[in-house]
Amino acid sequence: MRWSVGIEAEGERILSREQIVELADAVAGHNGIATGIGTNRYGARLIVQAETREDAIARATQTFLQAAAAAGLPGAPVVRTEAISEAEDEQEDNR
């Protein structure tokens, strides 16, 4: 099953456009987008394959942390995660 997973990490420094562009490049291979320009939070929304919500969040978090490190972002704790399955998203659209 495909899942759309949102993840945010919060640090102490304000992040530049260039830093978030680097993160966007790092998550692009995972159908990802990045956020956080001008804030002390950076995040991504990734598409992953997993059987359960917990698996989806775990896989996306691992990918996100690797991408953040590859982008040279400062290490920061993950402060938010959310996941929605393709089926749940379709149900929402049909309401």
N, C-alpha and C positions, 0 to 999 in steps of 0.2 A: 504494500500500500504506500502511496506517496503522501508525504506530510510537508506542510509549510511550517517551518520553525523560526520563530523570532527570538533573538538572544541579544542582551545588552550587558556590557561591562561598564563599571564606573571607576574612574581614577581621580587623580588630583589635578592633572594638567588639562588645560583647554587644548583641544585638538585642531590642527590646521586642516584646510582643504586638501593639501597634498597628502597628509597622513591618511585621511579617509579615502582618497582616491587610491592609495596603495592598498588599503583594505578591500576596496571594491574590486580591484584587479585580482587580489588573492582569493576572493570568494566567487568570482565570475564563473569559474569552472564548475561550480556547484549550483548553477542557476541562482546565484546569490546577488543581493544588493546590500549596500552598506549605508550607514547613517552615522551622524555625529559631528559634522563640521561645526566648529565654534562652541562646542560643549565639552564637558568633562566625561561624557558618556559616549561610547561607540558601540555600534551594534550591526547586526546583519539579519537578513531573512534568507534562509536556505531551503532548498527542496531536497528531501532525503527519502530513501526507501526504508521502511521499517514495518514490523508487525504491530507494535504498540506505540502509544504516545511516549512512554518512558524511553523506549529504544530510540525513537525519533529524536527526542531531546538529547539523549546521550551522544548519538552519532553527530548531530548538528553541533553540539557543544565542542566535541573533539575537533571537528573541522574548523569551527570558528576560532578556537584557541590557536590552532596551527596557522591559520590564515593571519591572525593578529600578530603572531610572532614573526611570520614571514614578511609582514608589512612593516615590521620594526616598531609596532605600537608598544607603549609601556604596559607591563603586566598589570592587570586590574581584575578584581573579583567580578564574577558574573552576578548581576543583581536582578535579572529578569529573564524568564524563558516562557514561551508559549508555543503551543503546537495545535494545528488544525489539520485533520485529514482531508483528503480530496473528497471523500464521501460526505463529511460534515459540511464542507464548503458548498457542495451541491445542494444539500438540504437547506442551508441558509438561503441560497439563491432562489429556491422554489417556494419560499414562504411569502 
